[in-house]
Each structure stands twice: as C-alpha cells, then as structure tokens.
Amino acid sequence: MAELTNSRRAWRIFRRNKFAVGGLVFILICVVVSVLGYLIMPDDTPQANNMLLQISLKKPGTTFTILRLKKADSPAKVSFFEKMLSGQPDSFSEIPVTAYSRAGDSLRVDEYIGDEDKPEVKSYFAPEAKRGNTWEIVKKTYWLGTDMYGRDLLSRLMLGTRVSLAVGLISVVISLLLGITIGAVAGYFGGKIDAALSWLTNILWSLPALLLVIAISFALGKGMWQIFVAVGLSMWVEVARLVRGQVIAIKQMEYIEAAHALGFGNVRIIVKHILPNIIGAVLVIASSNFASAILLESGLSFLGFGAQPPMPTWGGMIKEHYGYIVMNAAYLALIPGIAIMLTVYAFNLITVGLRDAFDIRSQNIRV
C-alpha cells in the first residue's frame, strides 16, 4: 500500500512538470509512428527503399506526376500485420513524367530525366479498360524532399524512428537485467564478491562507451541484433553502480534486519524488500540510458558499424548526406540530426521529471 501511495505521489509530481510531460508526449508520438510503421508511411515498400534516381535531391514539398506500370512478376499482397512490420513490395514500377496524353490504346508520356534535360518521349500500350490494373497516373508530394537515391526522405525518417527506439528499448532491457543483478549481488553480499564485481565495473567504467561498443561490434559482427547486444553490454555498468549504492544503504534498514530475523532467504529479501524500494532510481537511470543508447546507435551507424543499408537509421542518413551541407542541400543531414536531438532531449526531460518525482539526488545519474 505504501509503494502504491508513493507511486501516485510521484506521478502527481511528474505531471506538474510541463517540460517532462511534453517530452513524454513527444516520445509517445514517436512510439505510435514506430508501431504503425509502414501503414502510415508515404513509401510503404520494405526499408522505404523505392528509388527514383531521376528525382534525386529534390527540395522539401516537391510534387511530381508519376506513371505507375504493373510489373510482370508483381509480388503477392501481404497481410495487415506483415505490412505493418515489414512493408509491402510494390507491384508497380514508377516513372516520373512531366506530361501525358492518350491516343487510342497507347499512353504517350514525357518522361522526366532531369531539370536541365529535355523530357524523353515514350509510348506505352495502356487500354483504358485496364486502367488501375495495369497502369495509373498519380501525383506524389515529397514533404521532406528526396535523398541522393531519389527515395522519400520522410518515409526513411519515420522508419528510422522505429530503429532508434527499438535499439534504445532492447539495450536498456539488457543493461537493466545485467546491472540490477550484478549491482544487487555486490551491494547485498559485500566482501570479496563486492570487491571482485566492483573491480570489473570500474574497469569497464574507465573505457569510453563508443569504443567499447565498437569493440563488441567487431566481436559480434555487423547487424541489428548485434547492435542491440553491443549497446546493452556497454551500458549496464552505470546501472550496477547505482543499484549497488542503493542496496548498501537499504540493507542497513530495520525492516531488512527484521526480514533476516524471520528467516527469509536472501533472494526473497533482495527481490521483494530491496528492489521495490529503489525502483525510482532505476527508472531514472533507465530513462537516461535510453537517450544514451540512441546516441550510441546513431554514432555507430554514422561510422558504419550500425544497421547496414538499405535499412534507414538516423545516423546512417547523416553519413550518406553530410557532404551536401555545403552543396545547397543541408536539409538531408540536418533533418535526421534534428530528429536525434529532439528525441534525446525528450528523454532527458523525462529523466529530470522522474528524478524530481522520486526525489533522486544520486551523483551516479547523469542527465
């Protein structure tokens, strides 16, 4: 009952912090975008990798007329959940055009090649009765422009949200499982066990996080799951140090001595009597580590150790386009950079709100 009362009190304090609530709302929007994924993306092909090289490097808000022609070997429709998770392979090939007209069963189009080149005139057999089944004319607006390969930047940015949040979530879960276990054992039992585990955490604490993640990535290889594990294994030290200090302080309390006197086992005392009383500090460090994980993943992708192309990641998008900052297309690198900045800032606001709500003043928690 006391824990429930404390949780309600902490939630009331958190809600009074408008900045923290704003950060939470932003993160919830990112979560919705990540979950819905391909269902709400303009380009719902796998990895948002539909390339139209003719319209590469177009400014935000550019609109094109697109001729869509049915592919001879068009892929089958996937289920609702398969589309939400992996996208729908496109059954049409797309051709940007500047003008089109019909002449009997033929469709004459002026195919767009480039701003400085004359359109190429082509004709396609396109019976009116089969329109929609074999061909169609649509208008597409690229709200954030196109990248160097003619892909929709908005779709790749939205899919990058899923990658960043997934890396943050799984990495934080791994770091919490390891950190809470090691920190609780070291703080509760003390002695040689504490000395050995503290020595290990201090060694890892002295290594730069990015270098440690790169070293683990070299050992595990390149790929999404390897990044999850690498980032998680590099972040548990902070959790372990925090939990160890909290456990050392709490195990001196009278109710812990009473639990020993009643004959409760060590595991039960740790799980049911100590850990519930440090949940506030754990939530604060978890929120802080979430932001750190997103930064680490972005740094790894920028260096080429993260998720491999064509999977879109914010760091990878910056890597592909940072050279365009001085070529009148700075938005290609600035947009994913702003996305990283806003997401990390939102998590930091939540961290500050949680710290104030649970009245945590530990120096081990960095915001």
N, C-alpha and C positions, 0 to 999 in steps of 0.2 A: 504493500500500500504506500509506503514511504517513497519507493522508487517511482511509482506511478505519479505521486504528487510532485516529486522533483522534476519528472519529465514534463508534466503540464506547466509547471512554473518556468522551465527552460524554454518551452515553446512560446509562452506568452512573452518572455523577454526577447526571443528571437524575432517575433512578429513586430515588435516595436521598432526594430532596426530596419528602416526603409531600404537602405542600401543592400542589406543581406537578403531581404525579401525580393528586391529587384534582381539580384544575382541568381536567386533560386528560380524565379520566373524565367529568366534567360536560359538557364540550364534545362528547365522543363521543356521549353520550346525546342531546344537542341535535341532532347531525348525524343520528342514527338517526330521531328524530322528524321532522326536516325531510325526509329522503329518503322515508320511508314516507308521511308526509303524510296524505292523505285515507283511506288504508287503515286507520288506527288512530284516526281522529277520530270522536267521537260523532255529529257533524253532518258528513256527507261531501258535502254539496251544494257547488257552486262558491263559493269565497270564504267558506265556512261562514256563509252569509247567509240561512239559513232563519228567517224572522221569525214569531214568535207574539206579537203585541202584548198579548194578554190576560195573558201571564205575564211581562211585563217587570219588571225589577228584583227578581227573586226571590233569596232568600238561597242561599248555597252548600249543597248537599246536598238541595235541594228536589226532591221526586218528584211527577210528575203522570201521570194516566191520559190517554192520547192516543188519539183516534179518527182512524185514517188511512183516507181515502177515495180510491179510484183516480181520477186525473184523466182527463178525456175525451180530451185530447190528450197523453197521457203520453209523455215522451221515451224514445228507444231506449236500451238498455243500452250502455255504452261498454266498451272493452277494459280489461284489467287495468292496463296502463301509462297509458292515458288517465285512468283513475280516480285512479291514484297521483299524477299530475301536476296534473290539473285538476278532479277530483271527478266525482261522478255526479249529474246533475239529478234531483230527487226526482219519482217517478211518482205520489206520493200527496200530497194536501193534508191538513194536520194540524189537529185541533180538540181543545183541552183540555176534558176533561169531568170532572164530579165523580161521576156515577153513570150507569149504563146498564142497559137491560133489553130483552129480545126479546119481540115479540108477533107471531107468525106470521112473515111475511117483512119485517117492519118492525123497525127498531132505534130504540128511544127513548133519548135521551141528555139529561142535564142539562148543557148547555154552560157551561163556566166563563167568566165575564165579568170578575170581579174579587173581591177579598176582601170588599168592602163591598156588593156587588150580589148579588141572588138569581140563581141559575143560570137560563138560558133553556132551556125545554123544546123539543126538536126531535125530529122523526122522520125516518128515512132508510129507503128501500127497500133491504134488505140480505138477500138469500136466503142461508140457511146454507150451501147447497151451493157458493156462490161466495165464501165467506169466504177471505181470503188473496189472492184475485184482484181483488176489488173493494173490500174493506174489511178492517180488522183493528183490534184493540184492543191497545195496548202500554203499558207503563209506562216512563217516562223519568226518570232521575235527573240533575239538573244539578249536577255535583260542585262547580263553581265559581260556580254561580248563572247568572243571565241578565242581559244588559245592558239598556239603555234601550229597545231594539227587540225584546226577547224572544229574542235569539239566544244560543246556548250559549257561555258565556264561555270554557270550557275548549278548545273546538274553535278558537275565534278566537285564543286564546293560542298553541296549538300551531302553527297556520298562520303566526302572526306570527314564530315561531322560524325558519321557512323564509325569510321575507322578510329578517330581520335577518342571518342567516348568509350568504344569497346576496349581499346588499349588501356585507357585510364581505369576502367572498371575492373578488368581481369587482373591488371597489375596490382591494383590496390587490394583486391581479394587475396592474391598470393602473398603480398607483403604483410597483410594483417594476420593471415594464418601463421606464417613463419615468425613474425615479430612478436605477436602476443604469446605464442608458445614458448619461444626462447626467452623472452623478457620475463614472463611469469615464472618459469622454472628457475632462472638465475636469481630473481629477486626473492622468491619464496624460500628456496633451499640454502642460498648463500654458500659460504665456504669455498671449497675447491671448484664446485660446479659453477658458482658465480664468477670466480676468477677466470676459469677457462672460457666461459661464454663471453665475459666482458673483454677478454683479450681478443677473441675473434671479432667482436663487434667494433672494437677500437681499430683493429687492422683495416677492416672494410670501410670504417668511417673516414679513415685518412685518405682513401682513394677517391679521386674525382668521379662523380656519378656517371658522367658521359663516357669517360674512359673505361669504367667498369662495365657499362652496358655494351660498349663496342667489343671488349674482350669476350664477354659472354656470347655475343652475337657471332663472333668468329668461331667459337667452340660449337655453337648450336647450328649455325648456318643462317642464310637469309630466308625470310618469310614472316607471315603474320604471327603464327603461333610462337615462333622463336622470339619475336619482339615482345609478346606478352610475358613470356618466361623471363627474358633478359631484364626487362624493366622491373618486373616484380622482384626478382632476386637482388636487384640493386637498391631497393627502397625499404627492405624490411628492417634495416639497422636502426633507422630513426624510430620506428615503432617499438623495437625491442628496448632501446634505451629509455624511451618514455615509460613503457609498461614496467620495466624493472624498477625505476624510481618510484612509481606509484605503488607497486606491490610492496616494496621495502617499507614505505610509510604506512600502508594499511595493515600489514601483518602484525604491527605492534598494537593495534586497537584491541580493546577489551572484548569485543564480540568475537574476534578471531581466537583469542585465548579461551573464551567460553566454548567455542566450537571444538577446539582441541580437547578440552576437559570432558565434553560429551562424547568423545571418541570418534568424531567424524574423520574420514580419510582425507589425505592431502589433496587428492583430485577434487573431491567434493567441496572442500574449503576454497580452493582456487576458483573453480567454475561457478559455484553458487553464492559465494560470500565475498570474494575479492573482485573478480572481473566485472560483475554488475555495478560495482561502485566506482569503476574507472571508465565506464562506457562513454562519459562525456569527453574525457581526454582522448579516447580512441577515435571518436567521431571527428574531433578537431584535427588530429593528425592525418586521418583518412582523407578529409577534405583537402588539406594542404598537399598531401601526396598525389591526389587526383590531378591537381594543377601541375605538379612537377612531372607526373607521368606524361601528360600531354606535351609539355615542353621537350621532354627527353625523346618521345616518339618523333616529334617534328624535327628535332636536331638530327636524329638518326636517319630519317627519310631524306633530309637535305644532304647528308653526307653519303647517301646511297646504301645504308645498311638497313633501312626500314622495309616496309612493304614494297614489293617490286612492281614496276609498270606492267600493265596499264592501270593497276589499282590506284585510284586517286587518293592522295594524302596531302594535307596542307603543306607539310614540309617538302614533299616531292614537287608540288606545284610551284613553290618558291624556287626550288632548284632548277626546274625547267625554264623558268622565265625571269630570273633575277637580272639577266643581261639586258632585258627590254626596259629596265628602269630608266636608262639613258637614251631610249630609242622611241620616245613618244608612246609607249605602251606600258607605263609603270603600273597600271591597274592590275596587270596579270600577276605581279608579285605582291602588290600591296593588299589586294583583296584577301587572299589566304592568310597573309600576315596579320591583317586586322582581325580575321576570324580567330586566329590563335590568341591574339592579345585580349579580345573580349571574353573568350571562354576562360582563359586563365584568370583574368581579373574577376569574373563572376565567381569562380571557385574561391578566390582569395576573400571576396566579400562574404561568402558563406562561412568561410573559416573564421573570420573576425566575428561574425554573428554568433556562431556556435561557441567560440571562446568566451564571449561575454555572457551568453546564456547559461553556460555551465560554470562560469567563474573560474576559468582555467588561466593560470598565470605561469605556466611552466616555461622555462627558458629553452626547453628542447623543442618547442613548437615554433616553427618559423613561418611567418606569413609574408 
